[in-house]
């Protein structure tokens, strides 16, 4: 695939069906195939740990499961696909 700059690749919606804030800006990363995205998640983990340790722990666990899965050539763990529909 040709490398591209920033472009709209994903459609974002709330899992509970509520409308999105019309002024919100979202940036979606695919962490199972993109090493840079996983690095971004690691930085986010450290950034949010003091304010939301449960989220930090959940994200850390998800990355560990993805990395273990990659070593064993298995499908992405369910925790890494929560709330995801369709194919990326």
Residue pairs with C-beta under 8 A, 6 or more apart in sequence:
9 28
10 28
10 88
12 20
12 26
12 28
13 20
14 20
15 83
29 37
29 40
29 41
30 37
30 88
31 37
31 38
31 41
31 62
31 63
31 66
31 80
32 66
32 70
32 76
32 80
38 63
38 66
41 59
41 63
42 63
44 59
45 56
45 59
45 60
45 63
46 56
48 55
48 56
49 56
58 79
61 79
62 77
62 79
62 80
65 77
65 79
65 80
66 76
66 77
66 80
69 75
69 76
69 77
